[in-house]
Amino acid sequence: MFLQLILVLVVLIPLLAIVLDSQVGRALASRLERRGLDSPADLTAERIAFLESEVERLGGEVMRLDEEGQFVTRLLTEGKEADGGSLGPGDETG
């Protein structure tokens, strides 16, 4: 009897860990957290502040990516002008 109980626990612990780590487990946990909060106004203010900071971070990331794209474009156009129209590796003559 004791051995069967241990065997059941050994099987259930990894199974429970898998379920809790899944998207369903996370959704249930977030729903329980939202239900247990007393002041939704504070939560809304926190969420707005978080979203504003994320928008600022993403805006900076977009600007950085734009600068990188402009740099690569500039390198490619300057490289073609410096070659003077010569063929590159793998290009064939007509």
Buried (B, 14 or more C-beta within 10 A) or exposed (E): EEEEEEEEEEEEEEEEEEEEEEEEBEEEEEEEEEEEEEEEEEEEEEEEEEEEEEEEEEEEEEEEEEEEEEEEEEEEEEEEEEEEEEEEEEEEEE
